Amino acid sequence: MIDQETLKKFNSIYDVSYKNVLKYVICNCSNVEDVKDIVQNIYVDLLERIKKGANFDNTNAYIMGIAKNKVNEYYRFNYKVKFVSLFSKKEEDFNVLDNLPDN
């Protein structure tokens, strides 16, 4: 459950920062379809930090730091996904592939 003070603080930060965060993510994300998910993750992270009692000297710098980290996390994940093999590296698995018909 979120108390009213936390919600009020989150809403004020959201209202001030949303446009800049959205621009940053759009400019730094290679897939437009992922922009909404990244922005959502940024604000979920912000809400969790506010609930834990984090204080920000410079709110804009703080939220943009979270945005930068979430975009970097997005690219790290996508880089790893490219190299995930559908098959194991056991010898018998390679033999099964060799025995498949060409059609």
N, C-alpha and C positions, 0 to 999 in steps of 0.2 A: 504494500500500500504506500502511496506517495502522499506526503503531507502537503498542505497548501503552500507553505513557504518554498519548498523544493520545486513544486510545479510552477509557481510564480517566477522563480529565478530562471528555470529552464525556458519558459515561454518568452521571457524578456531577451534572453540570449539568442533563442531561436529566431525571433522576429528581427533582430538586428543583424544576425550573421547569415541567414539562409541564402540570400542572393549571392553573396561572395563565395560561400561554400559551394553552392551549385555551379557557379562559373568555374571555380578551381577544378572541381571534379570533372566537369565536361571537357575542359581544356587538357586534362591529364589522363583521361581514360580513353582507351582505344576502342571500346565497345559501348555505344550509347545505351544499349539495353541494360547494362550493368550500373549505370549512373544512379538510378533510384535506390538500388540495393546498397551501394557504397554510401550514399548520403544518409540513408536510414541507419546504417551501422555507425556512422559518425555521431549522429544524435543519440543513439542508444548508449554509446560509450560516454558521451557527455552527461547524459542523465544518470548513469551509474556513478560517475565521478562526483556529480553534485550530491547524490544521495549519500556518498561516503564522506561528504563534508569538505571537498576540495575548494580552496579559495583561489581566485584568479586575480592577479594584478592587472593583466592586460587580456581581457576576454577574447578580443579578436585574434590575438597571437595564439592564445591557448586553443581555440577551436580550429584555427588553421593548422596548428601542429597536429591535432588529432586527424584532420583531413589528410594531411601529408602522409601520416603513418598508415591510414586506411587505404590510400591509393597504392602505397608501396606494398602493403600486405596483399592487395588485389593482384599486383603484378607478380609477386613471389608465388602466390597460389597458382596463377595461370601458367607460370613458367614450369612449375612442378607437374601440372596436369599434362603438359605436352609430352612429357617423357615417361608417363605411366604406361607400362606394357600391358596388353591384354592377355598375354601368355606368360607363363613362368619360364624360367631359364633352364629347366631340366632337359636333359638329353632326350628323354622319351617324348616330350612335347614337340620337339623339333622333328622327330621321326613321324609323328602323327601328321604334322603339316606336310611333310614330304609325300605322304601316301594319299593325300586328298586328290581327287580327279581335277583336271584343269578346268573343266566346264563349271 
